């Protein structure tokens, strides 16, 4: 099999089953940690199908949210779900945000920074559009220490000799790399935290449909029947079920926050 294609989130419905539950769990911990006051203006960079945007509206009482993503399909799904008047959806590039400098109280990326080809450029764009004294924050799955929800799938595909697509900038998920980047950009009062979450699937079929069939890599469609059966067997052996058939496992992310210099 050839090298894996880059990961692209273009199906908002599939993403809802695949990653949105994980995103909401991690996003809840992230927002509790940020502890923002109500009435702030936010930019949600890499908003996807709106999973984090919904959470932000429910928990943090923002005055406005600009949610931007490169996928028109993802943004279309978000628009269908979210009709709040204070949310503005846009299609655009995280490395060239279409906003004026010093516009937002909070700029953040939820599970995005490691997908950006140039994380420094993406983070610097967040800094540019944030008001002096405003917050710049991000969290990503801890790829380098095996934290993503897709880790079992990736490792079993690796064992089978089938290339599995990883985020192109996985190194930025390290705490050391995040702190070095925030410091380089002149962000003050920097803090980091590990976010640990879990998800329970009703049974293996639920896991398979959610985390394998719905994966943006489309890996199932690229496997032979024999390879698909082998992957199923390996994952069932790896992910033990409870007496009632449920499968629960954990994922963890690295989070960072700080203030733009006044």
MIMI-345642 format. One record per residue: residue in three letters; x, y, z of N, C-alpha, C in turn. Coordinates in steps of 0.05 Angstrom, whole numbers, plus 5000, padded with zeros to 4 digits. Each point is the difference from the previous one (the first is absolute). Last residue first. Layout:
N
ALAXYZXYZXYZ...
//
This chain:
262
UNK501858645530498550264998501650214985UNK500648904987501250225013498450264996UNK495349044999501550174982501150245015UNK497949055049499050274994501850144980UNK497648895021501650225008498850264990UNK499548795002498650274999502050215009UNK498848854969501650235007498350254998UNK499848805001498650274997501950225009UNK499548884966501650215012498750274995UNK495448965009500850224983501950195016UNK495348904996501050235015501250214981UNK493049045014501750164983500950245016UNK495148935019500850285006501650134977UNK491849165008502950065001500450305002UNK492049135001500850265010503050034998UNK491049344967502950054997500650295008UNK491649195016500950274996503050014998UNK494249215019500950054972501150284995UNK497149565084497650074984500850084972UNK506649765064498149785000497550054983UNK508450554970499049945027498149764997UNK508350144931497350095006499249925028UNK510050214947498249815014497350135007UNK507750164926498150175015498049825014UNK507049634945501350225014498250145019UNK497049304942501849895019501250225018UNK494650254928498349875021501849885021UNK504350394926498850205017498249885022UNK503949424935502150135016498850205020UNK494349594936500949815021502050125018UNK497150514927497849975020501049815022UNK505750104927500050245016497849985022UNK500449324937502349995017500150245019UNK493449974933499449805020502349985020UNK501350564926497950115018499349815023UNK505949714932501350205017498050125020UNK496749394935501849865020501350205019UNK494850344929498349865019501649875022UNK504950814956498749764989498249885021UNK502151075000500949735009498649784984UNK498250964995502649944987501149735007UNK491950405037499649984971502549934985UNK500250175093498649754995499749964970UNK504050825035501749764999498549754992UNK498451025008498649814982501449744997UNK502050845053501949874982498649824980UNK495550475072500450154976502049884980UNK493649435069502550145000500450154973UNK492649395028499650294998502650164999UNK500149045010498450064975499750304996UNK504549765079501449894977498550074974UNK496950275089502850074999501649894976UNK490249875015500750285009502950074994UNK496449124982498750194983500950295006UNK503449305054500949964973498750214981UNK497149965092502850104997500949994971UNK491849615018499850295004502750134997UNK499649075000498950114975499750305001UNK502749525078502250034980498950124974UNK494550305083501149744993502250034979UNK496150755044498049805009501149724996UNK506650825021498549914977498249775009UNK505550875051498949725001498349954975UNK508650705034497549974985499249705001UNK506950835052499449724993497450004984UNK509050725031497149944996499649714994UNK507650825036499549714997497049954999UNK507950844989497149945001499649714995UNK508650695036499149764986497049965004UNK505850965001498549805015499549764982UNK505651065012499349764985498649805019UNK502851154989499449775017499349764981UNK504451104999499449754987499649785020UNK501651044996498449845020499149734989UNK502750644921500750025028498349815017UNK504150084892497549975016500849985030UNK505650094916499850215020497549995017UNK503849394930498050194990499550225021UNK505849285020501150134976498250224990UNK497049445070502150195009501150154977UNK493949324981498650235013502050205010UNK503649224963498650164980498650245012UNK504149365057502150154985498750184979UNK494449425049501050225017502250164985UNK496549244956497950215004501150235016UNK505549254990499850144975497950235002UNK501249425074502450164996499850174974UNK493149375020499950245018502450184995UNK496449384920501749985024499750255017UNK496049894913498449915022501649965026UNK503650244912499050235016498249925023UNK503649374935502050085020499050235017UNK495149654923499649865025501950095022UNK496850284904501750155019499849885028UNK495049634926502650074988501950145018UNK492549245027500150294995502850084991UNK497549024974500350145025499850304994UNK497348994949500550294999500150125028UNK502848984970497850155012500650305000UNK503449034944500650275010497450145010UNK502448945002498350184984500450295011UNK503549135035501550104977498550184982UNK497549565086499349864976501550104975UNK501250425084500849725004499449834975UNK496950905003502949994998501049715001UNK490950145016500750034972503049994995UNK497150015088499449744988500450014970UNK501350805049502049805007499449734988UNK493850724987502650054988502049785005UNK491649955044499849954971502750054986UNK499450215092499849714996499949934970UNK500150945023502649865004499749704996UNK493350774995500649824978502549835004UNK497150685061498049795000500549794978UNK508550565039497550044984498149775002UNK509150095047497550105011497550004983UNK510449764999497949804997497350085009UNK508550524997499849825023497649814999UNK501950674933502649885005500149815023UNK492050504974500849804980502649865008UNK492250545049502949965006501149784982UNK491650704978500649735011503049975002UNK496650985008500249794980500449735013UNK497151145020500549735010500049814976UNK500851165028499849774982500149745015UNK499751215005500049735012499649794979UNK501151125032500649834976500449725011UNK495451015037501049735004500449864973UNK500951115027498149784995501349735002UNK504450875006498949905025498149784997UNK500950594917502050005021498849925026UNK494949624917500450265012502449995020UNK499049344913499250035028500750285010UNK502349634912497250095001499050035029UNK509149724982499550244985497150105004UNK502849165035501050225016499350274986UNK497949214954498350035024500950245017UNK505349774928497650124991498050035023UNK508049555016500550284997497550154989UNK499849065007499950125026500550304999UNK500549514919497349995011499850135027UNK508549924961498450194985497250015011UNK505749355035500950275008498350214987UNK498849094975498850075026500850285009UNK499549534904501950175013498750105026UNK495249364950502749954990502150175013UNK491049685050500850234983502949954990UNK495149435062499249954972501050224981UNK501150015096501849804989499249924971UNK494850645052502750104995501849804986UNK490449855031500650104973503050054995UNK493449795079500849764985500750084971UNK496450795042499349755013500749774982UNK502951105015499849784981499449755017UNK499151175013500649735009499749804976UNK499751105043500549854976500849725008UNK495050935048501149735002500349884972UNK497250905010500949965027501449735004UNK499650564903498749815018501150005028UNK503250574924497150004999498749845023UNK509650274962499050095026496950005002UNK503249964901501749965023498550115025UNK494249654917501750225007501749935025UNK496449214933499150195021502050215005UNK499749114946498950244987498950205020UNK508549245004497350065010498950264988UNK507549274980499550274988497250085008UNK503649175026502550134998499750284987UNK492749385013501050085026502650154999UNK492149994924502649875006501050105027UNK489249944960502550144998502449845011UNK488550194996501849804989502750144995UNK491750235074501550084977501749764991UNK491350385073501649784988501450104975UNK495750435096500550064972501849774989UNK493150225092502049844986500150074971UNK493750355067502750115005502249844986UNK490449784997500650254985502950105004UNK496548955001500350235018501050254986UNK498249064968498750244989500250255018UNK504048924977500350235018498850254986UNK500249114959499649945028499850265017UNK501650024906497549865004499449965029UNK508350374974497850194996497349885004UNK507749445002499850185024497850204998UNK501849444926498849855022499750175024UNK504450384928497249974993498649845022UNK509350105006498650255007497049984994UNK505449274973499950025030498550265008UNK501649894909498049805009499850015031UNK506450544956497350114997497949805009UNK510450115035498149824986497250124998UNK507850415046500549984971498049844985UNK497950615090501149734993500549994970UNK496350685092501149984973501349724996UNK493550715067500849724997500849964971UNK498050825076500749964972501149724997UNK493650505078501849794992500450004970UNK496050665091500249934972502049784996UNK497350265086498550214986499949944970UNK500849205075501550194985498250224988UNK499149205072498650254995501550214984UNK502149045032501650245005498750264994UNK496549044990501450025026501150285006UNK494949734919498649895023501350075026UNK504050244916497550145004498649925025UNK507749524975500750275008497550175005UNK499049144964500849995028500650275011UNK498249924908497649955016500650005030UNK507350064941498450255000497549975017UNK505449244984501150175021498450275001UNK497449404932499849865026501050185023UNK499350154899498850165021499849885027UNK504249674916497049994998498750145023UNK509850314979498849754991497050014998UNK507250675028497649935015498649744991UNK508850594990499749714994497549895014UNK502250845044501549944976500149704995UNK494250785053500349715002501349914974UNK499050975059500349884973500749715005UNK494550805063501749774995500549964971UNK496650765083499949944971502149784995UNK494350195096502450044984499649944970UNK493849925082500050254984502550054984UNK500249405092498150034978500450264986UNK508449515047497550145007498250014976UNK507249195013499650274989497550125012UNK506049135015498350165018499550284990UNK505749194972500350284992498550185018UNK499149085015502750095007500450294992UNK492049584977500050025029502750115009UNK499149804909498650245007499950045031UNK503949204968501550234990498750265008UNK495649185016502250035019501650254992UNK493249784942498850085026502250045020UNK502449674915499350294999498850095027UNK501949084986502450155004499550305001UNK492649464982501149935026502550165006UNK496150094915498350125021501149945028UNK504149594925500550295000498550145022UNK498549084983502650055013500650305003UNK492249764953499849935029502650045015UNK500150154904498650215016499749925029UNK504049444926501750165019498450195018UNK495849314938502849935004501350155023UNK491050174969500149745013502949935008UNK498550814955498450015024500149735015UNK504150104915501650125022498449995026UNK495549754922501949795008501750105023UNK494350634962498449805013501849775010UNK503850714949499250095027498449795015UNK507849974923497349895004499150065028UNK508850204966498250124981497149915003UNK510749995041497349985011498050154981UNK510149504988498350234993497249955012UNK511149625000497449995013498550254993UNK507549574933499750175023497149985011UNK503749144951499350274992499750175025UNK506649134994497350095007499650284990UNK506649314949500050175023497250115006UNK499849104946501550244998499950165026UNK499348904991498350245000501850255000
//
